[in-house]
Each structure stands twice: as C-alpha cells, then as structure tokens.
Amino acid sequence: MQNNRLQKQLQFILEIDKLKKIVRQSPLTDQSRKENDAEHSWHLAVMAILLSEYAKEHHMDIFHVVKMALIHDLVEIDAGDPAKQSHARRRTRTLGICPKAHRRSR
C-alpha cells in the first residue's frame, strides 16, 4: 500500500511540473516576458508568507493559504490560462491525481 501511495505522489509531482509550460497573459514586473503558472503560484505563496503578520488578527490559517496559493492554478495544466478559455469542466482530472490524504475534506 505504501508503494502505491509513493507512486501516486511521484505521478502528481511529475504532473504539476507541467505548470512551468503554461504561459500567462500577465508580464513580469520588469515587463521582460510573460510569467508562467509555476512562477505565479510560487510568487503568490511567498507573498502570503511575507504578509502573514497582517492576517493574525483575522485568525487566518496561513499554511492553508499557502497550500491554496500553490494549487489554485493546477486546473490550467488541462485548461490553459483562463484568460484564453474557460476551465471549470476540467478541474477534476488534475486534482484527482493527488493522493486523497492531501486533499481537503468538505
């Protein structure tokens, strides 16, 4: 069973690497090129950590915020940048690869 879990985790790691290939419509702050989804997600996660001191008074779970920042664009692996097309119907496939223990229960 543990081997199966590891295989799924490795499959997920390989899948999310595809975020590097999704080019967004927004340029970098220096305007030199457009950023990719991996850069966008990383930057958002770092901002959440950096600005977390302002969230304490609102009792926000910063670890949850960082996790959401890192996964919020995973659907774009299948759908591409939403500025180009709608992706709501494709969100299940990519997140379905993620091992269940890492998913948030509803």
Contacts in CASP RR format, 6 or more apart in sequence:
PFRMAT RR
TARGET T0000
AUTHOR 0000-0000-0000
METHOD contacts of the structure
MODEL  1
MQNNRLQKQLQFILEIDKLKKIVRQSPLTDQSRKENDAEHSWHLAVMAIL
LSEYAKEHHMDIFHVVKMALIHDLVEIDAGDPAKQSHARRRTRTLGICPK
AHRRSR
5 99 0 8 1.000
5 101 0 8 1.000
8 97 0 8 1.000
8 98 0 8 1.000
8 99 0 8 1.000
9 99 0 8 1.000
11 97 0 8 1.000
12 97 0 8 1.000
12 98 0 8 1.000
12 99 0 8 1.000
15 77 0 8 1.000
15 94 0 8 1.000
15 97 0 8 1.000
16 74 0 8 1.000
16 77 0 8 1.000
18 77 0 8 1.000
19 36 0 8 1.000
19 37 0 8 1.000
19 38 0 8 1.000
19 41 0 8 1.000
19 73 0 8 1.000
19 74 0 8 1.000
19 76 0 8 1.000
19 77 0 8 1.000
20 36 0 8 1.000
20 37 0 8 1.000
20 38 0 8 1.000
21 36 0 8 1.000
22 36 0 8 1.000
22 37 0 8 1.000
22 38 0 8 1.000
22 73 0 8 1.000
22 76 0 8 1.000
22 77 0 8 1.000
22 80 0 8 1.000
22 81 0 8 1.000
23 34 0 8 1.000
23 35 0 8 1.000
23 36 0 8 1.000
23 81 0 8 1.000
24 34 0 8 1.000
24 35 0 8 1.000
24 36 0 8 1.000
24 37 0 8 1.000
24 40 0 8 1.000
24 81 0 8 1.000
24 83 0 8 1.000
25 34 0 8 1.000
25 81 0 8 1.000
25 83 0 8 1.000
25 84 0 8 1.000
26 34 0 8 1.000
26 35 0 8 1.000
26 40 0 8 1.000
27 33 0 8 1.000
27 34 0 8 1.000
27 35 0 8 1.000
28 34 0 8 1.000
28 35 0 8 1.000
28 39 0 8 1.000
35 43 0 8 1.000
37 73 0 8 1.000
37 76 0 8 1.000
37 81 0 8 1.000
40 73 0 8 1.000
41 69 0 8 1.000
41 70 0 8 1.000
41 71 0 8 1.000
41 72 0 8 1.000
41 73 0 8 1.000
42 70 0 8 1.000
44 69 0 8 1.000
44 72 0 8 1.000
45 66 0 8 1.000
45 69 0 8 1.000
45 70 0 8 1.000
47 69 0 8 1.000
48 62 0 8 1.000
48 65 0 8 1.000
48 66 0 8 1.000
48 69 0 8 1.000
49 62 0 8 1.000
49 66 0 8 1.000
52 60 0 8 1.000
52 62 0 8 1.000
52 65 0 8 1.000
55 62 0 8 1.000
55 65 0 8 1.000
71 95 0 8 1.000
74 94 0 8 1.000
74 95 0 8 1.000
75 87 0 8 1.000
75 90 0 8 1.000
75 91 0 8 1.000
75 94 0 8 1.000
75 95 0 8 1.000
76 82 0 8 1.000
76 87 0 8 1.000
77 94 0 8 1.000
78 87 0 8 1.000
78 90 0 8 1.000
78 93 0 8 1.000
78 94 0 8 1.000
79 85 0 8 1.000
79 86 0 8 1.000
79 87 0 8 1.000
79 90 0 8 1.000
79 91 0 8 1.000
80 87 0 8 1.000
95 103 0 8 1.000
END
